Amino acid sequence: MIFFRAATHSRNLALAAVTSVLLAGCNDSAKQAQAPAAPPPSVTVAKVTSESVRQSAQFVGQIAAVDQVDLVARVSGFLEKKAVPDGSQVKKDALLFTIEKAQYEAELSKAKADLASAKANAGLQSANERRDRDLLDKGHISQANYDATLAQKQQAEASVQAAESSLQQAELNLSYTDISAPFPGQIGKTTYSVGEVVGPSTDPLAKLIRLSPVYVNFSVSESQYLNAVKTHGINPADISPDESPDISLILPNGTPYDEKGKIVYIDNQVDATTGTISFRGQFDNKDIRLLAGTYVTVVLEAPESETALLVPQAAIQRDQQGAFALAISADKKVEQKYVELGQQIETNFVVTKGLKEGDEVIVEGLQKVRPGVEVDPVLASKPAEQS
């Protein structure tokens, strides 16, 4: 009898436990059914705008001197004088170096004496020729004797010409002892010290570079070249300083150079190894800031402004298929739109395909959404950085 009561009590406890679990599950389901749905995520959007812009393209260029020359000694001798310090800016025809002159002054004096002697001998032989010609006419000498006298006269005249050439060479050699600047510019570091022997077979004495104007050399791919012909109105046949479109530079420290330049040369063929065409611009370089060898960014601008669509840089993302933006549809859902981009203008990109004016693109909150998700768009009050 006691056993029966204990078993009944155990069954009652088990039923009570199961009932409690089921009731708890029903309560949780009811609470979940009554909970409100989460609101759509808030994102910041900006509109694609249409603005007037001047298209441009950028290329890597290098500054080059219009004129540069290695100053080489054309005669041998001791370096007697350095007329200007290394690094000096000099004018055209300014004296730079002097080679010892004594040897060449002596050679010049000898050449003058040799010429005087040759002229004296030529005068004597000319007189002999006139005398023998008269004797020949009178029958007092043979033709052979006259011919010998005539040959001596002609030989003496040739000696005069040789002496004159030697004199000219001696004068040239003496002039070569003074080395002057062939154009205005800046002289570099001198290779030799005063007292060392220099000559045509030794290294250059120094390098002289013209500082103003300067060239900027850059290369353009075939496709960029065709775009330049179309967009910038560049025609190699018409290139001249008066007709060329303006080009500008961005210096290595990122600052724009405040002087405009012109395209002065376009190569007449494509480099087969690189697939590029060589361009050359020229700048006056009045402030002497552009030094030969400096790498710069060359900016080629279109001659006129045109209307283009602009999308904020913060809205652009990229994957394996290319650049895209997350746009907002009419029902406030996210759409992934692949785009084709043009040049970057400050914090915007020119978009040539994939978006239209007035489209809203997400610029903040990109990490919270994916295509097809409904969002709460908030129009940006100012350009936003990509989050």
PEUR-V185070 format. One record per backbone hydrogen bond with DSSP energy under -1.0 kcal/mol. CO is the residue of the C=O (numbers start at 1). NH is the residue of the N-H. E is the energy in kcal/mol with one decimal. If there is no record, write none. Layout:
co=CO nh=NH e=E
co=CO nh=NH e=E
//
This chain:
co=1 nh=5 e=-1.4
co=2 nh=6 e=-1.6
co=3 nh=7 e=-1.8
co=4 nh=8 e=-1.9
co=5 nh=9 e=-1.8
co=6 nh=10 e=-1.7
co=7 nh=11 e=-2.0
co=8 nh=12 e=-1.7
co=9 nh=13 e=-1.7
co=10 nh=14 e=-1.9
co=11 nh=15 e=-2.2
co=12 nh=16 e=-1.8
co=13 nh=17 e=-1.7
co=14 nh=18 e=-2.2
co=15 nh=19 e=-2.2
co=16 nh=20 e=-1.7
co=17 nh=21 e=-1.9
co=18 nh=22 e=-2.3
co=19 nh=23 e=-2.2
co=20 nh=24 e=-2.1
co=21 nh=25 e=-2.3
co=22 nh=26 e=-2.1
co=23 nh=27 e=-2.0
co=24 nh=28 e=-2.1
co=25 nh=29 e=-2.2
co=26 nh=30 e=-2.0
co=27 nh=31 e=-2.2
co=28 nh=32 e=-2.4
co=29 nh=33 e=-2.2
co=30 nh=34 e=-1.6
co=41 nh=376 e=-3.0
co=43 nh=378 e=-2.6
co=44 nh=363 e=-2.9
co=44 nh=364 e=-1.7
co=45 nh=380 e=-3.4
co=46 nh=361 e=-2.8
co=48 nh=358 e=-3.0
co=49 nh=310 e=-3.0
co=51 nh=308 e=-2.9
co=53 nh=306 e=-3.3
co=55 nh=302 e=-3.0
co=57 nh=300 e=-3.0
co=59 nh=298 e=-3.5
co=61 nh=296 e=-2.5
co=62 nh=217 e=-2.7
co=63 nh=293 e=-3.3
co=64 nh=215 e=-3.1
co=67 nh=210 e=-2.9
co=69 nh=208 e=-2.7
co=71 nh=205 e=-3.4
co=77 nh=198 e=-2.7
co=78 nh=100 e=-2.6
co=79 nh=195 e=-2.9
co=81 nh=98 e=-2.0
co=85 nh=88 e=-1.6
co=88 nh=187 e=-2.5
co=90 nh=185 e=-1.9
co=91 nh=94 e=-1.8
co=94 nh=181 e=-2.1
co=96 nh=83 e=-2.9
co=97 nh=179 e=-2.8
co=98 nh=80 e=-2.2
co=98 nh=81 e=-1.8
co=101 nh=105 e=-2.5
co=102 nh=106 e=-2.1
co=103 nh=107 e=-1.9
co=104 nh=108 e=-1.9
co=105 nh=109 e=-2.2
co=106 nh=110 e=-2.4
co=107 nh=111 e=-2.3
co=108 nh=112 e=-2.2
co=109 nh=113 e=-2.2
co=110 nh=114 e=-2.9
co=111 nh=115 e=-2.0
co=112 nh=116 e=-2.2
co=113 nh=117 e=-2.5
co=114 nh=118 e=-2.5
co=115 nh=119 e=-2.3
co=116 nh=120 e=-2.1
co=117 nh=121 e=-2.5
co=118 nh=122 e=-2.2
co=119 nh=123 e=-2.2
co=120 nh=124 e=-2.0
co=121 nh=125 e=-2.7
co=122 nh=126 e=-2.0
co=123 nh=127 e=-1.8
co=124 nh=128 e=-2.3
co=125 nh=129 e=-2.0
co=126 nh=130 e=-1.9
co=127 nh=131 e=-2.2
co=128 nh=132 e=-2.6
co=129 nh=133 e=-2.0
co=130 nh=134 e=-1.7
co=131 nh=135 e=-2.1
co=132 nh=136 e=-2.4
co=133 nh=137 e=-2.2
co=134 nh=138 e=-1.4
co=135 nh=140 e=-2.6
co=136 nh=139 e=-1.1
co=142 nh=146 e=-1.8
co=143 nh=147 e=-2.5
co=144 nh=148 e=-1.9
co=145 nh=149 e=-1.9
co=146 nh=150 e=-2.6
co=147 nh=151 e=-2.2
co=148 nh=152 e=-1.9
co=149 nh=153 e=-1.8
co=150 nh=154 e=-2.4
co=151 nh=155 e=-2.5
co=152 nh=156 e=-1.9
co=153 nh=157 e=-2.1
co=154 nh=158 e=-2.0
co=155 nh=159 e=-1.9
co=156 nh=160 e=-1.6
co=157 nh=161 e=-1.7
co=158 nh=162 e=-2.2
co=159 nh=163 e=-2.4
co=160 nh=164 e=-2.3
co=161 nh=165 e=-2.0
co=162 nh=166 e=-2.3
co=163 nh=167 e=-2.1
co=164 nh=168 e=-2.2
co=165 nh=169 e=-2.4
co=166 nh=170 e=-2.4
co=167 nh=171 e=-2.3
co=168 nh=172 e=-2.2
co=169 nh=173 e=-2.8
co=170 nh=174 e=-2.1
co=171 nh=175 e=-2.0
co=172 nh=176 e=-2.1
co=174 nh=177 e=-1.1
co=175 nh=178 e=-1.4
co=177 nh=99 e=-3.1
co=179 nh=96 e=-2.8
co=179 nh=97 e=-1.7
co=181 nh=93 e=-3.4
co=185 nh=90 e=-3.2
co=186 nh=209 e=-2.2
co=187 nh=87 e=-1.0
co=193 nh=196 e=-1.9
co=196 nh=79 e=-2.9
co=198 nh=77 e=-2.1
co=199 nh=202 e=-1.4
co=205 nh=191 e=-3.0
co=206 nh=71 e=-3.0
co=207 nh=188 e=-2.6
co=208 nh=69 e=-2.4
co=209 nh=186 e=-2.8
co=214 nh=283 e=-2.4
co=215 nh=64 e=-2.6
co=216 nh=281 e=-2.8
co=217 nh=62 e=-2.1
co=218 nh=279 e=-3.2
co=220 nh=277 e=-2.9
co=221 nh=225 e=-2.6
co=222 nh=226 e=-2.2
co=223 nh=227 e=-2.2
co=224 nh=228 e=-2.3
co=225 nh=229 e=-2.3
co=226 nh=230 e=-1.9
co=227 nh=231 e=-3.8
co=228 nh=232 e=-1.5
co=228 nh=234 e=-1.3
co=235 nh=238 e=-2.0
co=240 nh=244 e=-2.3
co=246 nh=301 e=-1.1
co=247 nh=261 e=-2.9
co=248 nh=299 e=-3.3
co=249 nh=257 e=-2.7
co=250 nh=297 e=-2.4
co=251 nh=254 e=-2.5
co=255 nh=251 e=-3.0
co=261 nh=247 e=-1.8
co=262 nh=282 e=-2.6
co=265 nh=280 e=-2.2
co=271 nh=275 e=-2.9
co=275 nh=222 e=-1.1
co=276 nh=271 e=-3.1
co=277 nh=220 e=-2.4
co=278 nh=267 e=-2.8
co=279 nh=218 e=-2.0
co=280 nh=264 e=-2.7
co=280 nh=265 e=-1.5
co=281 nh=216 e=-2.1
co=282 nh=262 e=-1.9
co=283 nh=214 e=-2.4
co=285 nh=288 e=-1.4
co=291 nh=294 e=-2.0
co=294 nh=63 e=-2.9
co=296 nh=61 e=-3.0
co=297 nh=250 e=-2.2
co=298 nh=59 e=-2.2
co=299 nh=248 e=-2.4
co=300 nh=57 e=-2.1
co=306 nh=53 e=-3.2
co=308 nh=51 e=-2.7
co=309 nh=351 e=-2.3
co=310 nh=49 e=-1.7
co=311 nh=349 e=-2.8
co=312 nh=315 e=-1.5
co=313 nh=316 e=-1.4
co=317 nh=324 e=-2.9
co=319 nh=322 e=-1.1
co=322 nh=319 e=-2.1
co=323 nh=339 e=-2.2
co=324 nh=317 e=-2.9
co=325 nh=337 e=-2.8
co=326 nh=362 e=-2.8
co=327 nh=335 e=-3.0
co=329 nh=332 e=-1.8
co=332 nh=375 e=-2.7
co=333 nh=329 e=-2.8
co=334 nh=372 e=-2.8
co=335 nh=327 e=-2.9
co=337 nh=325 e=-2.5
co=340 nh=352 e=-2.8
co=340 nh=353 e=-1.1
co=343 nh=350 e=-2.3
co=345 nh=348 e=-2.1
co=347 nh=313 e=-3.0
co=348 nh=345 e=-2.6
co=349 nh=311 e=-2.5
co=350 nh=342 e=-4.3
co=353 nh=340 e=-2.1
co=356 nh=359 e=-1.9
co=359 nh=48 e=-2.7
co=360 nh=328 e=-2.2
co=361 nh=46 e=-2.5
co=364 nh=44 e=-1.8
co=365 nh=368 e=-1.6
co=366 nh=369 e=-1.1
co=370 nh=373 e=-1.9
co=373 nh=334 e=-2.0
co=376 nh=43 e=-1.8
co=378 nh=45 e=-2.6
//
